[in-house]
Amino acid sequence: MGKLTTHILDTAQGRPAANVGIRLFLIDGERRLLVSTVSNADGRTDRPLVEGDAMPGGCYELEFDIGPHFAAQGMATGEPAFLDTVVIRFSVAADEHYHVPLLVSPWSYSTYRGS
């Protein structure tokens, strides 16, 4: 049974990024919102974003509202902030576990397929 999880690490401060808005979209000819949530104190979601039959194979997008996080931390780097909403587009197989972390600072971000 497949599932998709994520978490956000604030590399500028060396800690998880809490209270960041996260949205997951399925891209299948149209862009459909599947989940809208907020990261917890550990920078994760309280449960998988999708799993089992709710997670068909295909193309997805994760959106992270990182601009407000850095503004709330007093780390805004000008107007407008360099990063606001970070979008990651990726593809999955239906029967595997995918963990898509976001490592982010006010000036850069990276991701990878985690475990």
C-alpha positions in Angstrom: 0.0 0.0 0.0 1.5 3.3 -1.1 1.7 6.5 0.9 3.1 10.0 0.6 4.6 11.9 3.5 6.6 15.2 3.8 8.4 17.4 6.2 10.0 20.8 6.2 13.4 21.7 7.6 14.4 25.3 8.1 18.1 25.1 7.3 18.7 28.8 8.1 17.7 28.2 11.7 18.6 24.5 12.0 15.1 23.3 13.0 11.8 22.0 11.7 9.4 24.6 10.1 6.1 24.6 12.0 2.8 26.1 10.9 3.6 26.1 7.2 0.7 25.7 4.8 0.9 22.6 2.6 -1.2 21.7 -0.4 -1.1 18.5 -2.5 -2.5 18.4 -6.0 -2.9 15.5 -8.4 -2.1 16.5 -12.0 -4.1 14.2 -14.3 -5.2 16.5 -17.2 -6.3 19.0 -14.7 -4.9 20.2 -11.4 -7.0 18.8 -8.5 -6.5 19.7 -4.9 -6.3 16.6 -2.7 -5.2 17.9 0.7 -4.7 21.2 2.4 -2.9 21.1 5.8 -0.3 22.8 8.0 3.0 21.4 9.3 3.2 20.5 13.0 5.9 21.4 15.5 8.2 18.7 14.0 7.7 20.2 10.5 5.7 17.2 9.5 2.0 16.5 8.8 0.1 14.5 11.5 -0.7 11.7 9.0 0.3 10.8 5.4 -0.9 13.3 2.8 -2.4 10.4 0.9 -2.3 6.6 1.1 -3.7 3.4 -0.2 -6.5 3.7 -2.9 -6.5 7.5 -2.5 -3.0 7.6 -4.0 -3.0 6.6 -7.7 0.3 6.5 -9.6 0.9 9.7 -11.6 2.1 13.3 -11.3 1.6 15.4 -8.2 2.5 18.8 -6.9 3.3 19.9 -3.4 3.0 23.6 -2.5 4.6 24.9 0.6 3.8 28.5 1.9 7.3 29.2 3.1 7.3 33.0 2.7 5.0 33.6 5.7 7.1 31.2 7.8 10.3 33.3 7.3 8.4 36.6 7.7 7.0 35.3 11.1 10.6 34.4 12.1 11.8 38.0 11.2 13.8 36.6 8.4 12.1 38.4 5.5 14.8 39.4 3.0 13.1 42.3 1.4 9.9 43.1 -0.4 8.9 41.0 -2.1 10.5 38.0 -0.3 12.7 35.9 -2.6 10.8 32.7 -1.8 7.0 32.7 -1.2 5.3 29.5 -2.3 7.7 26.6 -3.2 6.2 24.1 -5.7 7.6 20.7 -6.2 6.3 18.5 -9.1 7.1 14.8 -9.0 5.7 11.4 -10.1 4.9 8.3 -8.1 4.0 4.7 -8.5 0.8 3.7 -6.6 2.2 1.0 -4.4 5.3 2.6 -3.0 6.1 4.9 0.0 7.3 8.4 -1.0 8.7 10.9 1.4 9.3 14.3 -0.1 11.1 16.6 2.4 11.7 20.3 1.8 15.0 21.8 3.1 14.6 25.5 2.9 16.1 28.9 3.7 14.9 32.4 2.8 17.1 32.2 -0.3 17.1 28.5 -1.5 15.5 25.1 -1.2 16.2 21.5 -2.1 14.3 18.2 -2.0 14.9 14.5 -2.6 13.1 11.2 -2.4 13.5 10.2 1.3 12.5 7.0 3.1 
